[in-house]
Amino acid sequence: MTGGWRKWVVVGLVTAVVTGAAGTAVSSTKGTTRANKDAVKVGIVYSRTGGLSAFGAEYVQGFKLGLKYATKGTNTVNGHKLDITYVDDGTDPAKAVAAGKDLIGQGYKILAGSTSSGVALQMAPLADQNNVLFISGAAANDGITGINRHTFRAGRQSYQDAEAIAGIVPPASAGKKIVVFGEDTAFGKGNVASVEAIYGGRAHKISSILVPFNANDLTPFAQQLKNANADMVYVAWAGPNSVQMWQALQQQGVAKATTVATGVANRATYDSFGPLATGFKLLQHYVYSGPKKNPVNAWLVKSMRKKGQFPDLFTPDGFVTAQMIVRAVQKADGDNVDKMISALEGYKFLAPKGPQRIRSEDHAMIQPMFIVKLVKGKNGHYASVPLKTVSPGNVQPPITKRF
């Protein structure tokens, strides 16, 4: 290796989102209005089932807690009762769009959810065409930012993942060979674009190996990655087969031959990934013990701890969705879409992760990220321990105004 450069394997946050779907409403909270004000209908279209159901569960749990926090348990904003309907999209874009059309036909002016990037990229145009406010959830694809004036996002985007990782293991010099190893989904392709934007702009050579989502046999792809002999490999994985992916890379000796920097997924992966992560430099877009002196996060942690639970990776995305909806309805004094959009543009607030801001120009969600390590506890289980908070200003995506 020349120039003091070592080979790196950099893994994008094993988080993201895939596709969405119409489904049946699984539950609804309805109530009478106060002061003769109309109730505001809110449709949450998310992955209760499908490939990203685990992420969807975290999102909805966070959303319900966020509503409790933001409305002080009343589920009412300025006298408007929030009428929430939850619909399963099955992680299928076609079903999500069908569900969205059904809700819009019933008079819903606020739609949110989208655990999957593929879903969000289909829901955003639907909202724009029908003059509806849409708040994407955990979907990470960069294309959601700035797609239209009706669309906002509650979570982070792929560019923020890649920029934070670049801060952990920046390339030493130009001209290095970087391979993006991910899934052939909107999330995976979005990461390719982000790496090209960040590293390609620094004169590095970018290529990709994209694997079918939830593929059963990952060995051929791991072999292809090993044979690529890259200076740096950026792995972006969101599917339920992440453990099998890591096993395949280990069997091919990819991790042994390199220094690894990777994004940490949700808590369910800690024990399987922890033994492989010794000495790794790790990034996580949220860890509940990361935010310091943050009363919002403290409230969230305390509320969940009462039930023997802890906030997970996508819990804050749901929580922030609730904060945004309450803000929009409060300032609009109802569900006037133009007024709700104006209320959210430029909105600065304290979220579980820390200070966040909705950029007016393209609705990017400016937010902090976290560098962590996985540590094995006395109980034999691994925990994510925060090492550093990456400030929001250091991971800002470029402005992408399309509306």
Summary of the structure (lengths in Angstrom):
residues: 403
radius of gyration: 20.6
end to end distance: 46.2
largest distance: 73.0
contacts: 1581
relative contact order: 0.17
helix: 36%
strand: 24%
